[in-house]
Amino acid sequence: MSVLANRLNNMDYHYLQRAKVYWLNDEGKWDDKGTGHVLVDYLERSDAVGLVVIDEEDNATLLVHRISADDIYRRQEDTIISWTDPEAATDLALSFQEAMGCSYIWDQICNVQRNIHFPSVGAIDVGPRSTNEDLEHSGTSQGADDTHPDGVGNDALELPVVEISTLPQIVKIVTEVSPSFLDDRDRVASVIFRDPNFLRKLVDLFRVCEDLENIDGLHMLHKIVKGIISLNDGRIFDIIFSDNYIMDIVGALEYDPELPLRQDHRNFLCKHVLFKEAVHIEDPGILSKIHQTYRIGYIKDVILPRVLDDQTFGTINAMILANNVAVISALQDDTNFIRDLFARLRSPSLSEQTKKDLVRFIQEFCTLSKSLQLANRIHLFSSLVKEGLFDIVTDALQSSDDSLHFLSTDILIVVLNHDPGIVRKFLVHQEGQTLFGLLVKGMLLPGEGGLQAQLLEIMRMLLHCDSAERVEKSPFLDMFYQKYMDEITEILSNVCPGKGNSDQSREIGLNHEQLQRESYITPEVLGNICELLCFCMQNHSYRIKYHVLSNNVIEKVLRLTRRKEKYLVVAAVRFLRTCIGRKDEFYNQYIVKNDLLEPVIQVFLANGSRYNLLNSAVLELFDFIRTEGVKKLIVYIVEKYYDKLEKVDYVDTFRQLKLKHEQILDGDATGAHDNTAATVRGKDLCSVRVRERLNEESASPDPRKRKDERALDKDEEDYFNEDSDDEEDTASAKPPVPSAQPAQAVILNGSALGFEPLRGGPFGLVDYEDEDDDPPVVPGCPAKETPEESSDNSVFSSGTKGSGWPNTIEETGMQKTKQQHLSQGDSKKDETERIKRRKV
C-alpha cells in the first residue's frame, strides 16, 4: 500500500474524496472506523480494480475492497454508498463529505462493473490521469450522451459476427445487461440498431439451426431474442415485429430451454387464427397493422407474460395503441367503408353468421374508437348514428341469439360513455320507443352470462341525472316514469305476496298467464329492481317521490323481506335506508303512517344475534336515524317497538335510541323558556298530540304507578278546603277542581285550571327556598285564559313540540298537589294564629 500512499502524497488533497468508513457490527449498529480519502485503483495482489480508503492523518489503510460485478452496491440519498462485502461477510458504508465526491466514486464503480461485463470496452483508466480531469467527468453519463447520441462509447462496443460459434458471446452481451443500468441497455440496443445486418443474420441463423435441429443453438437463440425484447427499444421493435421478421421471432421464442416441450406458436397463428373481413379493406397498410397488432398482443399475453418488465410491457402497449389509432382513423376517413358496412347489415338476404360477424366488427370498431382524440371520436359516432347504428342495435336485441344481445349492449355502453345524450335523444324520438322497451324488458327477464347486469348498467347511465343536463333529460325521464316505472314496480307486487296472503289463496287469485310470468322472475331480477329504485331515489327528486308515495312503492319493496333469499331482504332494507337518507319529511311521515318499519324489525328479531349482513344493515339503519335525529321516526320506533328491541343487548344502539327519545321529550318540556312572550299572550306552542295524551293520562291514571308520598290525604284536603273566618288576613285560594272533571288536570301557571295565581306577575309562581326536596315547577306555561279566550282557544294553534308540557302523569300530579299544598298551607297557618289570639 506504500504505492497508494505515495500517490496520495503527490496529489492535491483539495480534489480527493473525503469520506467516513462504517462497519456494521454484530449488534446491528454502525461502527465508525475513521475518516480518509477514497480512491478507485488497481489492486496488484487481487489483479482487479477496487476501492481503497487511506486515513487522512497517518496514511494508514482503512479499507481495501475489490469491486464486484454483482449488483450489491446501493446509493442512499446523495452522500452514502453501502454494500454487503462477501469477503468480509458484513455490511460496509462510505459517507462522503460532498455529494459531488459521492457521485464521482459511484460512477467509477459503475464503470468498473461495466468493463467486467463488456471487456471489449477497454479497461478503466486508473493511470496517472489528472484528478482535476476526473472531477470534470464525475457527473452522470448523460453529459457524454450529448456528444454521442447513441450512447457512451458505442464505438468501443463491438458485436461478434453472427455465427453458431459466437452465439455464447452474443448471449452474454445481450442477456447479462443489468436492468438497473439503463445506459448499458441503451448502448447495446443502439449497437444492434446501427448494425443493419445483425438482426437479418440472426434470423437466417435461426432457420439454419432449425433445419439442422441444433437444439443447443436454438436455445441460445431463444435467450438472445428474449434479451433483445427486454432491451425495450422502440426502434428494434419496429424491425422485429414487422411482417419480414415477426414469424421467425415467434419461432425462436418457441425453443424455451426451461420448458420440456416446444410450444408450436407459429402453427396456431397461421392455421387456427383466421382473419375475417366483415367489409373488404383495400389498403394493404391497414391490413398489415391489423395483423401486427394481433401478433404483438399474442407475444405479450401468451408467450412472454412473465418475462416482460413494466417498462417493456408499457412500450408494447403503446405500440398496440398507436396501431389501433392508425387503423380506426384510416377507416373513419374512408366514407365508402362505413356506408358499405351498414348497407350490408340492412340487406334482407344476410345470413345469421354474416350478421353476427358484422355486428361484432361494429362492436370492436366502437371499442377501439375510445383511443381517438375527442374531436375525432365525436365525428365518428355522429357518422355511425347517422348511418343507423341504433337501428342495428334494436334489431340485434330482438334476435334470439344471446351473443348478439351481448354485442349490442357493449355497443350501447361504449356510446353512453362517450355521450349519453345521443342515446336519450334517439330513445325519445324513436317511433314506438322500441329500443327502450327492449332494454326494460331485457332487464326484467332472466338471462345468463351477466346480460341483466349490463342492462342495469345501461339503465343507470341513461337515468343518471346531472344538474347541467336536467332540461335535456326531462322528456326522457317523463317518458320513463309514465310508461315503464309502473311495470317495473308491479313485478314486486305480483311476485311477493302481500301481508296476510298465503301462497294457496294467492295462486287461486292468479290466472295461468300470471303464474307463468312469475315463474320466470328470478331473484337476480328482483335484486336489479331494488338497485334501480335505489339509484332513482338518489338521483331524482320530485318524480321518484311522487311515484313512491302514490304507488306504495316502499311497501311493495318491503315485501321482499318475506323472501328466503337473504340478499333480497338486505336489498329491501337498503332501499328503505335510501329513502330515509333523503331526509325528507314526506318519506318520514309516510313510513310512520303506514308502519313500514314493522317488517324490518320482524326480520331483524327473527335473525337473532347472528352477525351477518342483514344484522349490520338493520343496525346501521337505526343508528342513522339516531345520529341524524329524525324525531318522527325516533318517537315512532321507541313508543311502538322498544319493548321488543330492548332485549337486543349485544349492541347499545337501541339504548342510545331510547336516550335520544328522552332527550327529545326533555327538549319539548324545556323549549317553552324561549316562548314566554307567546305564552303570556295565550298562544300555546305545545304539540296537540302531547296535550291530548296528557289529558287522557290524567283522566285515567295508571294504577301501576307509585303514589306520590307528598300527596295530601282526604281529611287533610277537607280541612284546608274549609272557609276561614279571617279571610281578610289570609291569601285567597279557590277550591281544587273536582275529580269528576279530569279534563281540567292540565297545569297552567303551576296550578290546576280554576285556581287564581298566588301572586302577581306574568307567571304567578311562588318560590319557597326552604322546600329543597320539591321538584322545580316547569316555567313557561300559558297564562290563565279569560272566558272569551278559553272559548276561542280551546284547541292549540300550533302543533309543534317544545312548549313545556309535563312528560308523565306523575309530574302533572306533583305540580298540581304542590300548588294546592303551598296555597292552602298559608290558610292553615293563619287559622292557627287566629285561634291563639282568641285564647288570649
ZIPE-V218311 format. One record per helix or strand of 2 or more residues. SS is the DSSP state (a for helix, b for strand). FROM is the first residue (numbers start at 0). TO is the last residue. If there is no record, write none. Layout:
ss = <SS,SS>
from = <FROM,FROM>
to = <TO,TO>
This chain:
ss = <a,a,b,b,b,b,b,b,b,a,a,a,a,a,a,a,a,a,a,a,a,a,a,a,a,a,a,a,a,a,a,a,a,a,a,a,a,a,a,a,a,a,a,a,a,a,b,b,a,a>
from = <1,12,16,29,47,60,72,79,89,98,118,130,141,166,181,197,214,233,245,264,283,309,334,351,373,388,401,419,430,450,466,484,502,511,522,541,552,565,584,597,612,630,652,687,713,741,746,750,786,808>
to = <9,14,23,42,54,65,75,84,95,116,120,135,144,174,193,211,229,239,252,271,302,332,344,370,386,396,417,428,443,462,482,494,508,518,538,550,561,580,592,606,627,644,679,698,720,744,747,751,791,838>
